[in-house]
Amino acid sequence: IFFAYGLHQLLLKLKTNYRNVIGILVIFLSCGILVYPIWNGDIFPQKHRVIIPAYYIEANDYLNRQSSPDFPNRVFHIPFLLEIEKLQYSWGYMGEDPSENLFDLESASKLGAPLYSLFYKTMIKYLDNKEFPRILGLLGIENVILHKDNIYPKIDLDKTKDIIENWNGVKGKKEFGLLTVYSLDKTLIKPRVYAVNSLILVSSLEDGILKILDESIDYKKTVFILDFISDSSSFLNTKNMTSPNITFKKKLNSFYQVNVNDAKSPFILVLNNTYDKSWQVRSEKEIIGNHFIVNGYANGWLVDKKGTYDIDIILKVWPWD
């Protein structure tokens, strides 16, 4: 404010027809000088700056090309953090997990919302299970990146590589410098929005994960709920359920438009995002209740409406939404 006022007073004293031009030049030069350190990075001391290796950019471009709008396209990074701590890489970075800033696709390898964090900590116990990709697919994780440029936390790279390459469902492998990208079988991956016709009660999150690993639960048709969290009495009668064909479009991160085609019975609609009570399902402006937690972390709704119709899934943040 003081700079603008001083410049205005100075220009008023100039007896020339070009004072407006002079004013613009002064502002431009002043702003250029002030923000130049931001442009070239000199605002931060050299010791706090690192150069991201080119192979990260190559891997990011590859993942973007492989992504599909119907799937979450999440990425699982190894090593992973089970506690809030710092990562260290051979190219000079040390700090919090930088994956969400290095890759455009959603990363799923650190603690986040409480429900997801609990699921994450539980599933990691079964990393060496050959059916582990089933759990990754349930979470919408399509690619796994092994970081060989990692210094801390220290992992046995050869052992970890053997574990991953012995998983059932790994369909592709691609090297980018010190990164190895493993792609999972698309048939294992759950989309962002889907419908199922069966529900099963489990005694704990670990019980649900084990049932998926040993195929006691067909997670392509069934969801599980924790019997000590949900009021499950109203969801037990699923014998006559059939899941309709649905399609959906992502309008915004907070808005999905779903088309239900020829629903003949109640079904369970799943939004494969971390559960939040602010998510709402609406059909013809009518709110559909029965919102509950499925698979230990995601959003589920019991939809009891027959026919062909549209559904909006909205994250209600503001009262006017």
WOKA-V878958 format. One record per pair of residues at least 6 apart in sequence whose ideal C-beta (glycine too) atoms are under 8 Angstrom apart, sorted by the first residue. I is the first residue (numbers start at 1). J is the second residue. Records with the same first field share a line. If there is no record, write none. Layout:
I->J / J
This chain:
3->30
7->23 / 26 / 27
11->19 / 20 / 22 / 23
12->19
14->22
16->22
36->42
37->43
41->49
50->91 / 92 / 93
51->91 / 92
52->91 / 102
53->91 / 149 / 177 / 178
54->177
55->176 / 177 / 178 / 179
56->102 / 103 / 176 / 177 / 179
58->176 / 177
59->103 / 145 / 176 / 179 / 181
60->102 / 103 / 104
62->174 / 176 / 181
63->73 / 75 / 103 / 104 / 105 / 143 / 181
64->104 / 105
66->73 / 142 / 143 / 183
67->73 / 105 / 142
69->250
70->191 / 192 / 248
71->140 / 142 / 189 / 190 / 191 / 192
72->106 / 139 / 140 / 141 / 142 / 191 / 192 / 272 / 273
73->105 / 106 / 140 / 142 / 143
74->105 / 106 / 107 / 108 / 139 / 140 / 141 / 142
75->99 / 103 / 105 / 106 / 107 / 108 / 109 / 141 / 142 / 143 / 144 / 145
76->107 / 108 / 109 / 136 / 141 / 143 / 144 / 145
77->97 / 99 / 107 / 109 / 144 / 145 / 147
78->109 / 144 / 145 / 146 / 147 / 155 / 160 / 164
79->87 / 147 / 150 / 153 / 155
80->109 / 110 / 124
81->87 / 97 / 109 / 110 / 111 / 153
82->111 / 121 / 124
83->111
84->96 / 111
85->153
86->94 / 95 / 96 / 152
87->93 / 94 / 95 / 96 / 97 / 98 / 150 / 152 / 153
88->94 / 150 / 151 / 152
89->147 / 149 / 150 / 151
90->149 / 150 / 151 / 178
91->149
94->152
97->107 / 109 / 110
99->107 / 109 / 110
100->106 / 107
105->143
108->120 / 139 / 140 / 141
110->120
111->117 / 120 / 121
112->120 / 274
113->274 / 275 / 276 / 297
115->274 / 275 / 293 / 296 / 297
116->274 / 297
118->205 / 296 / 297
119->139 / 205 / 295 / 296 / 297
122->205 / 206 / 209 / 296
123->132 / 135 / 209
125->206
126->132 / 135 / 209 / 210 / 213
127->163
128->163
129->213
130->166 / 167 / 168
131->167 / 168 / 169 / 212 / 213 / 214 / 215
132->167 / 213
133->167 / 168 / 169 / 170 / 184 / 185 / 188
134->169 / 188 / 212 / 213 / 219
135->209 / 212 / 213
136->144 / 184 / 188
137->169 / 184 / 185 / 188 / 189 / 190 / 219
138->190 / 212 / 219 / 295
139->190 / 272
140->189 / 190 / 191 / 192 / 272
141->184 / 189
142->183 / 184 / 186 / 189
143->181 / 182 / 183 / 184
144->164 / 181 / 182 / 184
145->179 / 180 / 181 / 182
146->157 / 160 / 161 / 164 / 179 / 180 / 182
147->178 / 179
148->157 / 178 / 179 / 180
149->177 / 178 / 179
161->180
164->170 / 182
165->173 / 182
169->184 / 185 / 188
170->182 / 183 / 184 / 185
171->183 / 184 / 185 / 186
172->181 / 182 / 183
173->180 / 181 / 182 / 183
174->180 / 181 / 183
175->181
190->219 / 220 / 270 / 272
191->248 / 272
192->248 / 250 / 256 / 271 / 272 / 273
193->246 / 248 / 256 / 258 / 269 / 270 / 271 / 272 / 313
194->246 / 269 / 270 / 272
195->243 / 244 / 246 / 260 / 267 / 268 / 269 / 270
196->220 / 221 / 222 / 223 / 243 / 267 / 268 / 270
197->221 / 238 / 241 / 242 / 243 / 265 / 267 / 268
198->218 / 221 / 222 / 223 / 238 / 241
199->222 / 223 / 224 / 225 / 235 / 236 / 238 / 268 / 294
200->211 / 217 / 222 / 223 / 224 / 225
201->224 / 225 / 226 / 227 / 232 / 236
202->208 / 211 / 224 / 225 / 226 / 227
203->226 / 227 / 228
204->226
205->226 / 296
208->217 / 224 / 226 / 295 / 296
209->296
210->216
211->217 / 224
212->219 / 224
217->224
219->295
221->243
223->268 / 270 / 294 / 295 / 298 / 300
224->294 / 295 / 296
225->232 / 235 / 292 / 293 / 294 / 300
226->293 / 296
229->293
230->292 / 293
231->292
234->290 / 302
235->290 / 292 / 302
238->268
240->265 / 266
241->265 / 266 / 267 / 268
242->264 / 265 / 267
243->267 / 268
244->260 / 261 / 262 / 263 / 264 / 267
245->261 / 262
246->258 / 259 / 260 / 261 / 269
247->258 / 259 / 261
248->256 / 257 / 258 / 259
249->256 / 257
250->256
251->257
253->315
254->314 / 315 / 317
255->312 / 313 / 314 / 315
256->271 / 312 / 313
257->310 / 311 / 312 / 313
258->269 / 310 / 311 / 312 / 313
259->308 / 309 / 310 / 311
260->303 / 305 / 307 / 308 / 309 / 310 / 311
261->308
262->307 / 308
263->303 / 305 / 306 / 307 / 308 / 309
264->306
265->306
266->302 / 303 / 304
267->302 / 303
268->294 / 300 / 301 / 302 / 303
269->281 / 300 / 301 / 303 / 311 / 313
270->294 / 295 / 298 / 299 / 300
271->279 / 298 / 299 / 300 / 313
272->298
273->279 / 298 / 299
274->297 / 298
275->293 / 297 / 298 / 299
276->299 / 315
277->291
278->315 / 316 / 317
279->291 / 299 / 313 / 314 / 315 / 316
280->287 / 291 / 313 / 314 / 315 / 316
281->287 / 288 / 291 / 301 / 303 / 311 / 312 / 313
282->288 / 311 / 312 / 314
283->303 / 305 / 309 / 310 / 311 / 312
284->309 / 310
288->301 / 303 / 305 / 311
289->301
290->301 / 302
291->299 / 300 / 301
292->300 / 301 / 302
293->299 / 300
294->300
303->311
314->321
315->321
